């Protein structure tokens, strides 16, 4: 018993020492792990900082991408084809039984397309006819509605005799004129700057003279541009409408042609007589005031000369009879 108690007394300090050693080892292990965790925590902000430092990189990529897109857009805009400037005009010769009715329809067609009638003329081949058998028109319609207007104008008549469509590309002239206008305006700006720095009156007058010439050239170029814009924005259609009889003259009979010949002969004779009367009336004042006085003077001088010759001859006869 006593030996057991001695063993227990010896083992208790050992267990206490072992427990303290374990606690110290645990403490040292915890202290060792704590700095590591702190270092890990300290490492995390560094990663965050790295991430924050690396975060702008996508933004730079976006900026680069935007710049590339803008450059590509500029290249595309430069490579994009310029809008063509086309002047389209047409000539139509139509056949209709009622040219006046077709004229009214064409006027309505032009107005419905936001166009207008420039000129309209009616005529008749026979002076005794009350109906007009020939109508000549000129209309202008917007260029984008040119094809529609042509289709409707064709449909307004009975038949299309002749159709001519002309297209003139003035794009190159338009671009050249715009470039000349920009150059002249830049030159005008330079002259204005020189005018501000002119020190003498002569310099100012010389610059003013050059500036007036440049401005006159600018106005002329702007007028040309307005003309080209007008020609390309509005198309011109010239129309001639005639009755079928006007195109079928060769199908007329012999008696009709004979009657026409007689009428033409009578008209020619009447025209000759009227012309002769006109000539006589026109020359009558010349005969009365110029030719007649000259004739009377010549006649008087001739008679006077003849009388003098007769008197001289008579006096010679008397002198020969004397002894």
C-alpha positions in Angstrom: 0.0 0.0 0.0 2.7 2.3 1.0 4.5 1.5 -2.3 1.4 2.3 -4.3 1.0 5.7 -2.6 4.7 6.4 -3.4 4.2 5.6 -7.1 1.0 7.8 -7.2 2.9 10.7 -5.7 5.7 10.3 -8.3 3.3 10.1 -11.2 1.2 13.1 -10.3 4.0 15.6 -10.9 4.8 13.8 -14.2 1.2 14.2 -15.4 1.2 17.9 -14.3 4.4 18.5 -16.1 3.2 16.7 -19.2 0.0 18.8 -19.1 2.0 22.0 -18.8 4.3 20.9 -21.6 1.2 20.2 -23.8 -0.4 23.5 -23.1 2.9 25.3 -23.8 3.2 23.3 -27.1 -0.4 24.2 -28.0 0.3 27.8 -27.1 3.4 27.8 -29.2 1.6 26.1 -32.1 -1.2 28.7 -31.8 1.3 31.5 -31.7 3.0 30.1 -34.8 -0.3 29.7 -36.7 -1.5 33.2 -35.7 1.3 35.1 -37.5 0.7 32.9 -40.5 -3.0 33.8 -40.4 -2.0 37.4 -40.0 0.4 37.1 -42.9 -2.4 35.6 -44.9 -4.6 38.4 -43.9 -1.9 40.8 -44.8 -1.4 39.0 -48.1 -5.1 39.3 -48.9 -5.0 43.2 -49.1 -1.9 42.9 -51.3 -3.9 40.7 -53.6 -6.7 43.2 -53.5 -4.2 45.9 -54.3 -2.9 43.9 -57.1 -6.4 43.3 -58.3 -7.1 47.0 -57.9 -3.9 47.8 -59.8 -4.9 45.4 -62.5 -8.5 46.6 -62.6 -7.8 49.6 -64.9 -6.3 47.3 -67.5 -9.7 46.3 -68.9 -10.6 50.0 -69.0 -7.4 50.7 -71.1 -8.5 47.8 -73.3 -11.9 49.5 -73.7 -10.2 52.8 -74.5 -8.1 51.1 -77.1 -11.1 49.3 -78.5 -13.0 52.6 -78.6 -10.2 54.3 -80.4 -9.9 51.4 -82.9 -13.6 51.6 -83.5 -13.5 55.3 -84.1 -10.6 54.9 -86.5 -12.4 52.1 -88.3 -15.5 54.3 -88.4 -13.5 57.1 -89.9 -12.0 54.8 -92.5 -15.4 53.4 -93.4 -16.7 57.0 -93.7 -13.8 57.9 -95.9 -14.2 54.7 -97.9 -18.0 55.1 -98.2 -19.1 56.1 -101.7 -20.1 59.8 -102.2 -23.8 60.4 -103.0 -24.1 60.5 -106.7 -25.5 63.7 -108.3 -27.5 62.7 -111.3 -29.4 65.1 -113.6 -32.3 63.2 -115.2 -34.3 64.7 -118.1 -36.8 63.2 -120.5 -38.6 64.0 -123.8 -41.9 62.4 -124.5 -44.0 62.5 -127.7 -47.5 61.2 -127.0 -50.6 60.5 -129.1 -54.1 61.1 -127.8 -57.5 61.9 -129.2 -57.9 64.7 -126.7 -54.6 66.5 -126.1 -56.2 69.1 -123.9 -57.6 66.5 -121.5 -54.1 64.8 -121.3 -52.6 68.2 -120.6 -54.9 68.6 -117.6 -54.0 65.1 -116.3 -50.3 65.7 -116.7 -50.7 69.0 -114.7 -52.4 67.1 -111.9 -49.7 64.4 -112.0 -46.9 67.0 -111.6 -48.7 68.8 -108.8 -49.4 65.5 -106.9 -45.6 64.8 -107.0 -44.8 68.2 -105.6 -43.8 69.4 -109.0 -45.0 72.2 -111.3 -45.6 73.1 -114.9 -42.9 75.3 -116.4 -44.5 76.0 -119.8 -47.6 74.9 -121.7 -48.5 75.8 -125.3 -51.6 74.8 -127.3 -51.8 75.0 -131.1 -53.9 73.8 -134.1 -52.8 72.8 -137.6 -56.0 74.2 -139.1 -56.9 77.8 -138.5 -60.6 77.0 -138.8 -60.5 74.3 -136.2 -61.8 75.1 -132.7 -60.1 72.2 -131.0 -56.3 72.2 -130.3 -54.6 69.1 -131.7 -51.1 69.9 -130.4 -50.0 70.6 -126.9 -46.4 71.2 -125.8 -45.6 71.1 -122.1 -42.5 71.3 -119.8 -42.9 70.0 -116.2 -40.5 69.5 -113.4 -40.9 66.9 -110.7 -38.6 65.8 -107.7 -35.8 63.5 -108.8 -36.9 60.7 -106.5 -40.4 60.6 -108.1 -39.1 60.8 -111.7 -39.9 57.2 -112.5 -43.4 57.3 -111.0 -44.2 60.5 -112.9 -43.0 59.0 -116.2 -45.2 55.9 -115.6 -48.3 58.0 -114.9 -47.7 60.3 -117.8 -47.4 57.4 -120.2 -50.6 56.0 -118.9 -52.4 59.3 -119.5 -52.1 59.2 -123.3 -53.2 56.6 -125.8 -49.8 55.8 -127.2 -46.1 56.7 -126.7 -44.6 57.7 -130.1 -41.1 58.7 -128.9 -39.5 58.5 -125.5 -36.0 59.8 -124.6 -34.4 59.7 -121.2 -31.1 61.4 -120.5 -29.0 61.1 -117.3 -25.9 63.3 -116.7 -23.6 62.5 -113.7 -22.4 65.8 -112.3 -20.9 64.3 -109.1 -17.3 65.1 -110.1 -18.2 68.7 -111.0 -20.1 69.0 -107.7 -17.2 67.8 -105.6 -14.7 70.0 -107.5 -16.9 73.0 -107.1 -17.3 72.4 -103.3 -13.5 72.1 -103.0 -13.0 75.3 -104.9 -15.5 77.0 -102.6 -13.7 75.8 -99.5 -10.4 77.0 -100.9 -11.8 80.4 -101.7 -13.4 80.8 -98.2 -10.0 79.9 -96.6 -8.4 82.5 -98.8 -11.0 85.0 -97.7 -10.3 84.3 -94.1 -6.5 84.9 -94.7 -7.2 88.2 -96.4 -9.4 89.2 -93.4 -6.5 88.5 -91.1 -4.1 90.5 -93.3 -6.6 93.3 -93.3 -6.5 93.4 -89.5 -2.7 93.7 -89.6 -2.6 96.4 -92.3 -0.5 99.3 -91.2 -1.1 101.8 -94.1 -4.1 102.9 -96.1 -2.5 101.6 -99.4 -2.1 98.1 -97.9 -5.7 98.1 -96.7 -6.9 99.2 -100.1 -4.9 96.5 -101.9 -6.1 93.8 -99.5 -9.7 95.1 -99.9 -9.4 94.9 -103.7 -8.2 91.3 -103.5 -10.9 90.5 -101.0 -13.6 91.8 -103.2 -12.4 89.6 -106.1 -12.4 86.6 -103.9 -15.9 87.3 -102.6 -17.1 87.7 -106.2 -15.6 84.3 -107.1 -17.2 82.8 -104.0 -20.7 84.1 -105.0 -20.2 82.7 -108.5 -19.2 79.3 -107.2 -22.1 79.3 -104.8 -24.5 80.1 -107.6 -23.1 77.2 -109.6 -23.6 74.9 -106.6 -27.2 76.1 -106.3 -27.8 75.5 -110.0 -26.4 71.9 -109.7 -28.5 71.3 -106.6 -31.6 72.5 -108.5 -30.9 70.4 -111.5 -30.3 67.2 -109.5 -33.2 67.7 -107.1 -35.7 68.3 -109.9 -36.0 66.4 -113.1 -37.3 68.1 -116.3 -39.8 66.3 -118.6 -40.7 67.8 -122.0 -43.9 66.5 -123.4 -45.5 66.9 -126.9 -49.1 65.6 -127.3 -50.7 65.3 -130.7 -53.8 63.8 -132.2 -53.5 60.7 -134.4 -54.4 62.7 -137.5 -51.2 64.7 -137.1 -49.2 61.4 -137.5 -51.3 59.8 -140.3 -50.9 62.5 -143.1 -49.7 59.9 -145.6 -53.0 57.9 -145.3 -55.1 60.8 -146.7 -56.9 60.3 -150.0 -56.3 61.9 -153.4 -59.2 64.3 -153.3 -58.2 65.5 -149.9 -54.7 66.1 -151.0 -56.0 67.8 -154.2 -58.2 70.1 -152.0 -55.1 70.9 -149.9 -53.1 71.7 -153.0 -55.8 74.0 -154.4 -56.0 75.7 -151.0 -52.3 76.0 -150.8 -52.2 77.6 -154.3 -54.9 80.1 -153.4 -53.1 81.0 -150.3 -49.8 81.5 -152.2 -51.6 83.7 -154.8 -53.2 85.7 -152.1 -50.0 86.0 -150.3 -48.3 87.3 -153.5 -51.0 89.9 -154.1 -50.9 91.1 -150.6 -47.1 91.3 -150.7 -47.2 93.3 -153.9 -49.8 95.7 -152.4 -47.6 96.0 -149.3 -44.5 96.8 -151.5 -46.4 99.4 -153.5 -47.7 101.1 -150.4 -44.2 101.0 -148.8 -42.4 102.4 -151.9 -45.1 105.1 -152.7 -43.6 107.8 -150.4 -40.2 107.2 -151.9 -41.6 107.7 -155.4 -43.5 110.8 -154.5 -40.9 112.7 -152.4 -37.7 111.5 -154.1 -38.1 110.0 -157.5 -40.8 112.4 -158.8 -38.9 115.7 -157.9 -35.8 114.3 -159.5 -37.7 113.4 -162.6 -39.3 116.8 -162.9 -35.9 118.6 -162.5 -34.3 116.4 -165.2 -37.3 117.0 -167.5 -37.1 120.7 -167.0 -33.3 120.8 -167.7 -33.8 118.6 -170.8 -36.5 120.8 -172.2 -34.5 123.9 -171.5 -31.5 122.5 -173.3 -33.6 121.5 -176.2 -35.2 124.9 -176.4 -31.8 126.6 -176.4 -30.6 124.3 -179.2 -33.7 125.2 -181.3 -33.2 128.9 -180.7 -29.5 128.7 -181.7 -30.5 126.8 -184.8 -33.1 129.3 -185.8 -30.7 132.2 -185.3 -28.2 130.5 -187.6 -30.8 130.1 -190.3 -31.6 133.9 -190.2 -28.0 134.9 -190.5 -27.5 132.7 -193.6 -30.4 134.3 -195.5 -29.1 137.8 -195.3 -27.0 139.1 -198.5 
